[in-house]
Amino acid sequence: MSKNALIVVDVQNDFTTGVLGTKEAKAAIPFIEGFLCKFHADGNRIFYTRDTHDANYLNAQEGKHLPIEHCMFGSHGWRVVDSVGYAESEQVTYLNKSQFGYDDWESEHLDQYDKIFIMGFCTDICVIANALAIKILYPELPIMIVSNGCAGSTPEKHLAALEVMRSCQFNVI
């Protein structure tokens, strides 16, 4: 039996119905719910990343380029969308990140899995950043980008990011 892991990137309230929400992200939630339900029931590993900022956000590099406070630690917007979150356990891990990509994928030992699946928001920012960070660490690990479980900052940027990931030898499904 395959041993797989799913990385759910920043499926948080601020990216669905909050200050940076898009109709495409909101529309992806039912697909994500179904995919997660099966993945969880099959006993596969799930990692959630959470975009996490503090009161200094607007002074940070990202805040200077995107001056919209979002995903402030502990706020409603920071929380993973209720319908897609599972309780933390040996099967489920939550990882806070302050930049585009989680900076310690190596400590999660992703090479113990047969395949990595990635979905989430925004395809053109945090999804691609995390996917590339993982690809650099584990170049031979098959990584599947679940396109129906992703949404970009715009539909055009979503499609462009998927195309870039195809070029970087990700399997876009």
Secondary structure, DSSP 4 states (H G I P E B T S, - for coil): ---EEEEEE--BHHHHTSTT--HHHHHHHHHHHHHHHHHHHTT-EEEEEEE-B-TTGGGSHHHHHS----SBTTSTTTSBPGGG----SSSEEEEEESSSS-S-GGGGTGGGSSEEEEEEE-IIIIIHHHHHHHHHH-TTS-EEEEEEEEE-SSHHHHHHHHHHHHHTT-EE-
